[in-house]
Amino acid sequence: MVPKAFLFAFASALVVPVLAHSGHDQEPLSADIDWATRHLAEEHHISNFDPGAFFSLHDYDSSLTWTPDEITRTYGLNDESAKDTPDEKRREVIQDVLDRFDRDRDGFITKTEFIDAWREGQRLKDFGLGPGHHGDDEYEYEIHHFEKYHDESTSGSLLPRLAFGLRR
C-alpha cells in the first residue's frame, strides 16, 4: 500500500507545473491608448516608458536614426504574418510616420526629432495592422510564452532580455 504522504507529494509535483502555467493575464489595456503604448505592453511587456526609450528599442541598427525599413519593422510589416499587406499600405505607414516625426524632411527620423515631436503630443498612428511583431519566430514564441504563462514574479533576467530582443 502506498503511503498518503507519497501520494500527496506525487500529486503536488504534477499540479505545481500546471499552476505555474495557468495564465497570468496582463491588466486590460484601455481602448483609447496610443499604438506605441499598446505595442510596448503587448509585445515587450513594458508599461512605463519615455519616448527616447521607445525610439532606442526600435532603432535596430543603433544608428540613432529610424529608416523607412525600421518603421515598417516596428509596425510588424517585415514579419511573415504581414506578407499580404499591400505595398500601398506599407508606403502609407512610412509616409505617415515620417510626416509626424521627420522634422527636417530628409526621409529619416533622428532620436531628437522623435523625442521633440512626442513631447509636443505627436504619437504613432494605429493602422489596424496589429501589435507589431518584429522579432524572429523564436523571439516571438518566447515573449508570448512568457506573456501567457509567467508573471512579474518570474525570477531571473530572461524576460527583460526577451523584451529587448537579447539572446541568452
C-alpha positions in Angstrom: 0.0 0.0 0.0 1.3 3.5 -0.9 1.6 6.0 1.9 -0.8 9.0 1.7 2.2 11.4 2.1 3.8 9.9 -1.0 0.6 10.3 -3.0 0.2 13.9 -1.8 3.8 14.7 -2.8 3.4 13.0 -6.2 0.1 14.8 -6.9 1.7 18.1 -5.8 4.6 17.6 -8.2 2.2 17.3 -11.0 0.0 20.2 -10.1 2.7 22.8 -9.4 3.9 22.9 -13.0 0.4 23.2 -14.3 -0.4 26.1 -11.9 2.8 27.8 -13.0 1.3 27.9 -16.5 -2.2 28.8 -15.5 -2.2 32.1 -17.4 -1.2 35.4 -15.9 -3.1 37.9 -17.9 -2.0 41.4 -18.1 -4.1 44.2 -16.9 -6.6 45.1 -19.7 -5.5 48.0 -21.8 -7.7 50.9 -22.3 -9.3 51.1 -25.8 -8.1 54.7 -26.2 -4.3 54.2 -25.6 -2.0 55.1 -28.4 -0.4 52.4 -30.6 3.1 52.7 -29.1 1.8 52.2 -25.6 -0.2 49.1 -26.7 2.8 47.8 -28.7 5.1 48.0 -25.7 2.6 46.4 -23.4 1.7 43.6 -25.7 5.0 42.9 -27.5 7.6 43.9 -24.9 5.8 43.8 -21.5 6.8 47.4 -20.8 4.2 49.6 -19.2 6.2 52.7 -18.4 8.5 54.3 -20.9 9.7 57.6 -22.3 10.0 58.5 -26.0 13.7 58.1 -26.0 13.5 54.5 -24.7 10.8 53.6 -27.3 13.0 55.1 -30.1 16.1 53.2 -28.9 14.3 49.9 -28.6 13.2 50.2 -32.2 16.5 51.6 -33.6 17.5 48.2 -34.7 20.9 49.2 -36.0 21.7 51.6 -33.2 22.3 54.5 -35.6 20.2 57.0 -33.7 18.1 57.2 -36.8 15.0 55.4 -38.0 15.0 54.5 -41.6 11.9 53.5 -43.6 12.8 49.9 -43.0 12.9 50.4 -39.3 9.5 52.0 -39.4 8.0 49.0 -41.3 9.8 46.6 -39.0 8.4 48.4 -35.9 4.9 48.0 -37.2 5.5 44.3 -37.9 5.4 44.7 -41.7 8.5 42.7 -42.2 7.0 39.8 -40.3 5.7 36.7 -42.1 2.2 37.4 -40.7 2.1 40.7 -42.7 3.2 39.2 -46.1 -0.1 40.0 -47.7 -0.1 43.7 -46.6 -0.3 45.7 -49.9 2.6 47.9 -50.8 0.3 50.9 -50.8 -0.4 50.3 -47.1 3.3 49.9 -46.4 4.0 53.2 -48.1 1.2 54.8 -46.2 2.7 53.7 -42.9 6.1 55.0 -43.8 4.8 58.4 -45.1 2.5 58.9 -42.1 5.3 58.3 -39.6 7.7 60.5 -41.5 5.1 63.3 -41.7 4.6 63.1 -37.9 8.3 62.9 -36.8 10.7 63.8 -39.6 11.2 67.5 -38.8 13.8 68.2 -41.4 12.1 66.2 -44.1 15.2 64.2 -45.1 13.4 60.8 -45.1 14.8 59.7 -41.8 13.8 60.3 -38.1 16.5 61.1 -35.6 16.1 60.3 -32.0 16.0 64.0 -31.2 13.3 64.6 -33.8 11.2 61.7 -32.4 11.5 62.9 -28.8 10.7 66.5 -29.7 7.6 65.6 -31.7 6.5 63.1 -29.0 6.8 65.8 -26.3 4.7 68.1 -28.5 1.9 65.4 -28.5 2.7 63.5 -31.7 2.0 59.8 -31.5 2.4 56.8 -33.7 -0.8 56.0 -35.5 -2.7 52.7 -35.2 -3.1 51.5 -38.8 -5.1 48.4 -37.8 -2.2 46.1 -38.5 -1.9 44.5 -35.1 0.6 44.9 -32.3 3.7 45.0 -34.4 5.5 41.6 -34.3 9.1 42.4 -35.2 11.2 39.6 -33.8 12.1 36.3 -35.4 10.0 33.3 -34.8 11.9 32.2 -31.7 11.7 35.6 -30.1 8.0 35.9 -30.8 7.4 32.5 -29.3 9.4 33.2 -26.2 7.9 36.6 -25.4 4.3 35.4 -25.9 5.0 32.2 -23.9 6.1 34.5 -21.0 3.1 36.7 -21.5 0.7 33.7 -21.3 2.4 31.6 -18.6 4.6 33.8 -16.4 4.1 37.0 -14.4 6.2 39.7 -12.9 7.3 37.4 -10.0 9.3 35.2 -12.5 12.8 35.3 -11.3 15.9 35.7 -13.4 16.7 38.1 -16.2 15.1 36.2 -19.1 12.0 38.3 -19.5 13.8 41.7 -19.6 16.3 40.1 -22.1 13.5 39.0 -24.3 11.7 42.3 -24.1 14.8 44.0 -25.6 15.4 41.2 -28.1 18.6 39.9 -26.5 19.6 36.3 -26.6 20.8 34.1 -23.7 
